[in-house]
Amino acid sequence: MRDRDTKGRFVAGHSIAKSGWEGLVNKRFGGNRAAAVEWLGRVGAWEYARQAGIFRAYAFQYPGTPEQFLEYYTKRLEFTLADVNELQF
């Protein structure tokens, strides 16, 4: 098979995989690629913990649907101490 590895998975840069990722980002995340990457990472960590039998309170929680996660992602506060200017002497 061309454009697949020995396990049958698409290799990096495959045109179908790339258009599928872009479709997910555009349709479910409104084009917010950073939110999609973070969501996918959290889903991967959650699934790994589930399969490994790691059950900890508040660790590796399922991030929800892409739409639920995007709402959380856009509402969370992101700032640095330089933005706040709290520690100026």
Phi, psi and omega in degrees: 000141179265146179068022176226154177272188184293341179265002178088005180277153175295140176277162180301135178088002179295139187295323180289317179296319180296316180290331175293318178296315180296324176296317177299313181298315183287318185280313188266336183244009178060029179087000181278092184294323181297319178294321180295319179296315180295318179299313181297322176296318179291323176296318178297316178295319178297315181293320177299313180297322180296314181290329180277353180077028179269110180239103180231142179295129176067011177250137178056048178283148177294128185283356181089187179290162178305322181292320178295317181293321179298322177297315177297315185298320183280341182265345183288153181273129174233119178204164175242168178296332177294326178291324185278329183059033184285328189254033178278133180249000000 
